[in-house]
Amino acid sequence: MEASTERPDPDLAVLLTLDGNLAPSWLSGKSVTPLTAGERLGAILADRVMAGCRSTGATHLRYAPLGADPIVTTSAIPADVTTRPSTLLWTPDHQGALLFPAPGHVLLAGTKPFMTAAVPEGTDAARARFTRYACKQAARHPELLAVAATYVPTHHAWSDAAEVPPDTATAHHLNLLREFSNGTLPAPTFAYAWWQTRRTAKSNGERVRGPLEELFNHVFLLLEDYEVAPELAEPTDLTAPELQAAVTEAYRDTQAPALIPSEGAASAAPGQG
């Protein structure tokens, strides 16, 4: 990492508390998740930071090895994968930051555009994955359990329709499945609405697991083999009737009747009409 020594940067007072944690005032309106790390930053974490930077137009990162008198340097993207803790990386406009306090984990935080690019699986999914990692590493790194407990998923991961609140995108997904299986929704409309709702669910941080996750993943793969515009369809693509038959089978046979919500239980999610 190309560096130039400067005086301590006032950015640190904005981004960090005196004890070296991310400042609550800066985190206001932003999301944060712990991620696994080794003794160094590593290529995977560096790629996440770079993706967040690209989404916000940042061409440089600010870098500070943390200590009594930190030396603040600047670095062009990409982030240096050899970076060691205790370190803070951040974008000059403060839209994103990565705190690497100790081997074992980092805290990645930022605005919605930054985090959407840096954590495409969603903050809740990343937090849940870190919790599983912390449990597996509890014997060697018990401190990770405290980190995981501080950053728990915002949304519960639903496993069946009875758990899903009616005003969520996941509920709208179930409603789409019911209508398409009943023949009241054309295939192109179903496909468009499914992708739109999927984006909304991810943006909301909604998660599914178990039977619901299996069902949604299966529908996702079926839609990958379906072309909405008939003139663009390949010979191997599913036709509309084939898509409906496959989705109906997956919906009704995988978890029926538990996954079939009542008529009024799954209304359209906000903003989806």
Steps between C-alpha positions, in 0.01 A plus 500: 500500500655825389505732798585853593538605861264770619381647824221313684186541292180657641306224321592268786308717743195470277522128431628362831429532869786558741518128577538411132148391407294631211331820614120471552457851359668395174309171487167682511314415179756235406521124541784295639593133504789295634686286247757229546867588462840344555825657604480730196223671308503245217378515142134421572458787744699731275264415214202590716649837586584569137145411390361746754741767381402452137132533587556838668759635257790489744836473327714502816488367850624661817708275721603524865696250707339556838710580805587779737610723215366347179671589176233570240579415142315489171476207268365459151255218447541204512528452871822332609423138586802488732351758739523383861305602810450729676398708198225722364426543128240749378382689194584871491130592496430278803251281314677182602756375749666177606629461854749217545543494879659157545562173316177306458257766385442839345206738522380626161261795507359759265214656315243293316671528156837409651368202695279373220809464283738387774259253662279384211361210703346752740608619843276254685632204302857612566429538871341156515799348320738669744301365796538147368872560454535640852328194646733266313805698613384547860771278646784683324351851481235542772504877448321455167184391681473843661542666160228279351268578791547871440407475133207260479281485188222758495251263339416149605567240231161351420467129422129472421213722389336512842797698635505763224347841586242602237657839421833359379647428159527134602123493553459649154718222362262247653203685356660492154554126531138442600360711216731351238425145617126573489528626143395858579838655415665485154853363485667826384326696775607241756861512381524880506330523840718224646826675408373838623385348828829315538687831475266654757546207739878528474486876549281452809740244643235228498628143522353153462637165606412134496196408286433857389859549392492175303176600331615851411834374370319247280273767356805719438663222297180438304474867409863493384382253234201708390508788249225758542525617136399204277702632206818475710433153639747219431377150407607373843319773694186421695172602340240686706292183558812305595604772743157505660492122534847490659433789738163354597657163575773660710253720685233241571703183539810614689319638805125474435279581668708694751638745244163598354394819680142614532362736238551810711818399680749610238408832351735697279806632673538877533588670174407202286132567436 
